[in-house]
């Protein structure tokens, strides 16, 4: 009960601060359109109807956005934690903490209650991370719905907080192409998974389209051309510096004046050091370019892609679109 009372107090204070914000004009309060929904959600929360409270607050938060509605994100984090949704709770706490950090970085002053909430949000995040495991779903090259156990399916990258043990991850749930993956997660561990990319069925090719095998490189070949060009261009630098040092050496050997020889010796020492330093530039660029070239050729992946078939042209030819890079 102590945790519950503490949560009630935190949310009550935060909502009260929002609802009691001073109005610039009685008929132009920017919170008017959300005020009644805030209060309705608070009544549901106080009555222990957490799901109903979330149904009021979550849409408000999405309308306000993570910056303007950052105070509400803290309350949602608490409500989701009490509701038993650790994933949503962590996401709302993380959003709140990120906005507080951004405001600190801009030099903005923070209210005492915000500082208190920030400390509490970080503490609760630490508790979640130490008492749960995490399944990090990476973004796929194509939009894929992913469902962890019985939670709502989501599209895109996200982190699911789960109890330690075995879990079922479904890709494209509710479709005939659904696939499952069993994941074992330990306490405090983060397990990363990437949704599999489905090959397009050839029997389902739409009219006017064709399926081609696409060889996708990790980056544009222009990067290699630029790296190689810079490597070659910088080769001239050590040649110039070494030539200058060699000429100073010849002048030193040909000179008979002690003073002149001393000056040339000092210049030669600096020129020789510059030559060694300048040699490192093309070597470093060459090694980096070689590494990029290895990644470019070995890091390619293949997948099927739909491309349009261009119909007969003016000369009766049929043009197809190639998808090979």
N, C-alpha and C positions, 0 to 999 in steps of 0.2 A: 504493500500500500504506500510505502514511503516513496517508491519510484513513481507511482501513479500520481500522487499528490504533487510531487516535484514537477512532473510533466505538465499537469494541469496548470500549475502556477506559471511555468515558463511560457506556455502557449497563451494563457490569459494576459500576462504582461505584454507579450509581443503584439497580440491582436489589439489590446487596449491602446498601445502606442500608435498603431496604425489608424485605429478608428477615431482617436482623439487628436489626430494631427490638426494643427491650426488651419482654418480655411482662409483663403485669400479673399473670396467673396462668397456670401451665403448661397448664391445660386450657381457657383462654378467650382465646386469641390471636385478635384480629380478622382477622389475615391468614392464618390456617390454611387457610381454604377456597380461597385463591388461591395459596398458597406453592408447592405442587407444580407448578401450571401455570406460574408464573413461571419456575421452574427448568427445566421442560421447554422453554419458549420460548427460554431462554438457551442451552440445549444446541443447539437448532436454529439459533439465530443464529450461534453460534460455529462451527458446521459449514458455514456459508455458505448455509443453507436459509432464506432471508429470508421467503419466502412462508409456510412452515410456522411460523416464529417469530411472524409477524403473526397467524396463525390462532389462536395461543395468547394473545397479548397483547391483541389488539383486543377480544375478548369480555370480558376482565377489565376493561379500561378502561371499557367501556360499563356494566358492572355497578357499578364504583366511582363513575362519574360524573366530570365535568371538575374538580370541586373536590377530592374525596378522592383521585382518581387522577391528579392533575396531574403528578406525577413521572414516571409511566408515559407521559404524553402526549409528554414530551420524547424518550423512547426510541423511541416510535412515529414521531415526526417524523424521527429519524435513519434508522430502519429503512425507512420509506416512501421516503425520499430515495434510499437505496441500491437499493431495489426498482425505482426509476424512476417512482414515482407522486408527481409534484411537487404535485399538488392536495391529496392526503391529507397529505403531509408538511407543507405550509404550514398546513393546518387544525390539525394537532396542535401545531405550534410556536406558532401564534397562541393556541390554547387554553392552552398552558403559560404563555406570556408574560402573558396576561390574568389568570390566577390569581396569578402572582407579583406583578403590579401591584396586584391586589386585596389581597393579604396585606401588601404594603408600605403601602398606604393605610390599613389597619387597625392599622398600627404593629407588626406581628408581626416577630420576628427571623427571619432566613433563614440556613440553613446555608451554609457556604462553597461546598459543591458546587452548591447551588441557584443561588447568585449566578454561579458559573462557567457553569452550564448556561444561565442566562438570557442571559448575554452571547453565548454560542455560538448559542443559538436565534435571537436578533435578527440576528446576523451571517448565519446561513443564510437567514433570511427575506429579508434585503437581497439576498443572492446570487440567490435564486429570482426576486425581483421585477425584478432588473436583467438576468437572462439569459433570462427567459421573457416571453411575452405573457399577458394574462389575459382570459378571457371571463366576464363577470359575468352570470349568469342571474338575472333578477329574478323575484320571486314572481308567479304569475298569479292572476287572480280565481277560477279553478277549479284544483284539483290536476292538474298535468300532468307526466308523466315526460319528462325531458330527457336526451339522451345526446350527449356531445361526442366526436366521432370514435368510437373503439372502447372508450371507458371505460364503466363501469357507468352505467346510467340512474339518475337521481336525481329526486326530487320536491321542489319547494320551491326557495328561493333558495340559490345557491352560487356560488363563484368557481372556475373551472377554469384551472389554470396550463398553458399550452401553448407549444410551440415557435413562433417567429415564422413566419408564412406563412398558407396557406389551411387552413381547417378546416370540417368538416361538423357541423352541429348538427341532431339529429333530435328532433322533438317526437312523443310517443306512439310510440316505437319498438316494433316487434314487433306492431303492430296494423294494421288495414286503413286507419286514419285517419292513418297516419304522414305527417309533413310534414318537409321538409328545408330548411335554410337554410345557405348558404355564407357563411363569415365570414373576412375577411382581418384578421390581427392582426400588428401590428408589435412590435418588440422594446421591452419596457417599457410597452406600451400596454394600456389596459383598454377592451374593447369590451363595451357593455351590450346585452343582448337581452331581450325579454319574450316568453314563449310566447304564440302566438296563441290566442284563445279560440274554441273550436269552437261553432258554432250547433247546437242540438239538432235532429236530423232529425225532421221531422213524422211520418214514417211509423213512427217507433219510439216514439211516445207511449204510455206504459203505460196500461192501463185505469184509469179513474177520475181521470185527469190530463189537463190541457190545457196547451198552450204559449201563453204570452202574451208580448208585447213589453214588456220592462221598461225604463223610462227612469230611469236611476240618477243621482241628483245627488251631487256630491262631498261634501256634508255636509248636516246637518239644517237645514230652514228656520227652526228655533227660533233658530239663531245669528243670522240676519238680524233676526228680531224683537227679540232682545236688543240687538243693535248699534243698530238704529234707535231702540229705546226709550231707550237710554242717550244717544244723540245728541240726542234731543228733550228729555230730562230735563235735560241739562246746559246747554241754551240759557238756562234760567232763571238760571244762575250769573252770566254776564256782564251780564244785565239788572239783577240786584240790585246788583252791584258798580258798574256805570256809574251807576245811580240814586243810590247812596250818594255817589259822587264828584260828581255834579251837585248834590246837596243841599249838600255842603261848599262847592262853588263859590258857591252862592247865599248861604250863610252868610258866606262871605268878603266878597262884594260888599256885604252888608248891614251888616257890622260896621264900627265906627268906632274900636275900640280897637286900637292897634298890637300889643300883646302877644297879644290874642285872634286878630288876623289872622295873626300869625306861627305860632301853634299850628295854626290852621285850614289854613294853607298847607302845613305839614309833613304834616298828616293827608291833605290833598288829593293831595299828590304820591304818597303810599303807596297811596291808594285808586285813583288813576288807573293806577298800575303793576299793581295787582291786577286791575283791569278788563281790561287788555290780556292779562295772563297767562290769566285765566279764559276769555277769548274763544278762546284756542288749543285748549281742551279739546273743545268741541263741533265745532270745525272738524276736528281730528284724528280724532275718532270718526266724523264724517260721511264723511271721505275713506276711512277704513278700511272702513266699512260699504258704501260704494259699490264699493270693490274686491272685497269679499266677494260682493256681489250680482252683479258681473260674472262672477266665478268660478263662482258658483252656477248661473247661467243658461247660460254658455258651456262649462262643464266637465262637462256631463252626457254620459253614454254610454248606448248601447242594447245590449241582448242578449236572447236568448230565455231564458225560464225556465219550468220545470215547476211548475204549481200545481194543487192538488186541485180537482176539481169536486164541489161539494156536491150531493147528490141531492135528490129532491123533498121539500119541507118539508111541514109539517102542513096547509098550505093548498093543496098541489099545485104550488107554485112551485118552480122550479129556480134555485138560487143559484150563481153563478159567482164565483170569486175574481179580482179585478182586480189586475194587477201594475204599474200605472202610478203613479208618484210625482210 
